[in-house]
């Protein structure tokens, strides 16, 4: 019955803050003189957010990078590492969605470990050997990072990153505690630029974090409490954004819910098959992160119910009705938000399912699913159920 809570190395979360003033404060605290901005391509082209930040930093923003594709391809990360190395950066700031955030973490790790070509990531990637997760030794990043998220995938709060080996159709997981951001800035005024489908679906990704943490084989009381509050905020906030576009209080509920959904990840709580299969759907079939949770989480909950019914009851309580199965709560939220509820609705082809199942078996979260998954055939059966 013993549990362990590991406090994360993150120092601050600026909730409801103006991103410019918060980033400047963090740069001042770190005495950063050579800030490297990583920003989403669309935001770079269609907003003045980078210019506003550069002006406020008074010449300390020395370079920026705006060419990171979805799912953080290794080639794009190598290009960003090269640009950051050339700029001699002493702080990374990310402004955008989960792919940009993961790239910021990978860039800092790449600088510390002399990553220069795509294949170099193979020596940093987490491996699954005989059902056990093997994390290679590596040098911790020394360059601090500040994240300003514009989606709800919440990778800004974790010490892990995913980079995609495009040639193999495989997302590699990299973990090093020093990759965690020094600070995260939650500015709801930036949320209106995010397409509705992306905001809402990454919100379900945050729901997935909270649900799998509550149901985890390695949870703890602190994470459980944070995750249950995350579900309350997310279910209210996501429906609020859908019903009342432009309501900043609803956007802030979502941002705070996403933050709380990551307390488990920050403290080492293990995830399950919704995340593990989701990574394979993203890496092998390019399904957006949020959509992977929409289509897999209800199915995985039903698969696990025989071994963690009491845990799932807590999920239902957080959604507001303990008498409704957790899977049904999630499925209804997905439907209420107008998001895809089946794999076939995300563009995946039937002939891809075997490969996705095989790739999932290499993911770090399959061995920690509450109900054991021993082979790709079991994953394929779950894919078929979610089809």
Secondary structure, 3 states (H helix, E strand, C coil): CCCCCCCCCCCEEEECCCHHHHHHHHHHHHCCCCEEEEECHHHHHHCCHHHHHHHHHCCCEEEEECCCCCCCEHHHHHHHHHHHHHHCCCEEEEEECHHHHHHHHHHHHHHHCCCCCHHHHHHCCCEEECCEEECCCCCCCCCEEEEEECCCCCHHHCCEEEEEECCCCEEEEEECHHHCCCEEEECHHHHHHCCHHHHHHHHHHHHHHHHHHHCCCCCCHHHHHHHHHHHHHHHHHHHHHHHCCCCHHHHHHHHHHHHHCCHHHHCCCCCCHHHHHHHHHHHHHCCCHHHHHHHHHHHHHHHHHHHHHHHHHHHHHHHCCCCCCHHHHHHHHHHHCCCCCCHHHHCCCHHHHHHHHHHHCCCCCCCCCCCCCCCHHHHHHHHHHHC
